[in-house]
Amino acid sequence: MDVLVFATSVTQKRQLSRVQNLLTKEPDITQWNFDLDDCDNILRIEANDVSPRYIETLLQKAGIHCQELEY
């Protein structure tokens, strides 16, 4: 199980529904959550064999900026 951490452009709860639809359809993603109180609007994903680039591309196609953070 991998934990992936991203900075995103999601700033409001209403934007979460677009992301929710994308992430819940991915069978290899077991959990995900946002921290909208963080200055980077953090998205954390727990997944099996999911590339960070795949997540970035998936969200960017939905109009959401997403960039992996190194930790």
C-alpha positions as CSV (number, residue, x, y, z in Angstrom):
1,M,0.0,0.0,0.0
2,D,1.3,3.4,-1.0
3,V,0.5,6.8,0.4
4,L,0.5,9.5,-2.2
5,V,0.4,13.2,-1.3
6,F,-0.5,16.0,-3.6
7,A,-0.9,19.8,-3.6
8,T,-4.2,20.7,-5.4
9,S,-6.2,23.7,-6.6
10,V,-9.3,22.4,-4.7
11,T,-10.3,25.2,-2.4
12,Q,-14.0,24.6,-1.8
13,K,-16.1,21.7,-0.7
14,R,-18.3,21.9,-3.7
15,Q,-15.3,21.0,-5.9
16,L,-14.9,17.8,-4.0
17,S,-17.8,16.1,-5.8
18,R,-15.9,16.2,-9.1
19,V,-12.8,14.6,-7.4
20,Q,-14.9,12.1,-5.5
21,N,-16.5,10.8,-8.7
22,L,-13.0,10.3,-10.3
23,L,-11.3,8.7,-7.3
24,T,-14.1,6.4,-6.1
25,K,-14.2,4.8,-9.6
26,E,-10.5,3.7,-9.3
27,P,-10.4,0.2,-7.9
28,D,-6.8,0.4,-6.7
29,I,-7.5,3.5,-4.5
30,T,-8.5,2.3,-1.0
31,Q,-8.9,5.7,0.7
32,W,-8.5,9.4,0.0
33,N,-9.0,12.6,1.8
34,F,-8.5,16.4,1.5
35,D,-7.0,18.8,4.0
36,L,-8.5,22.1,2.7
37,D,-7.2,23.9,5.8
38,D,-3.6,23.3,4.6
39,C,-2.1,26.1,2.4
40,D,-1.5,23.5,-0.4
41,N,-5.0,22.0,-0.2
42,I,-3.5,18.5,0.3
43,L,-5.0,15.4,-1.2
44,R,-3.8,12.1,0.4
45,I,-4.4,8.8,-1.4
46,E,-3.9,5.3,-0.1
47,A,-3.6,3.0,-3.1
48,N,-2.0,-0.2,-4.5
49,D,0.2,0.3,-7.6
50,V,-1.1,3.7,-8.7
51,S,1.3,6.1,-10.3
52,P,1.4,9.7,-9.0
53,R,1.5,10.8,-12.6
54,Y,-1.7,8.9,-13.3
55,I,-3.5,10.8,-10.4
56,E,-2.1,14.1,-11.6
57,T,-3.3,13.5,-15.2
58,L,-6.7,12.2,-14.0
59,L,-7.4,15.4,-11.9
60,Q,-6.0,17.7,-14.5
61,K,-8.4,16.4,-17.1
62,A,-11.1,17.4,-14.7
63,G,-9.7,20.9,-14.5
64,I,-8.0,20.5,-11.1
65,H,-4.3,21.3,-10.7
66,C,-2.6,18.5,-8.9
67,Q,1.1,18.0,-8.2
68,E,2.8,15.3,-6.1
69,L,4.6,16.5,-3.0
70,E,7.8,14.8,-1.9
71,Y,7.9,13.9,1.7
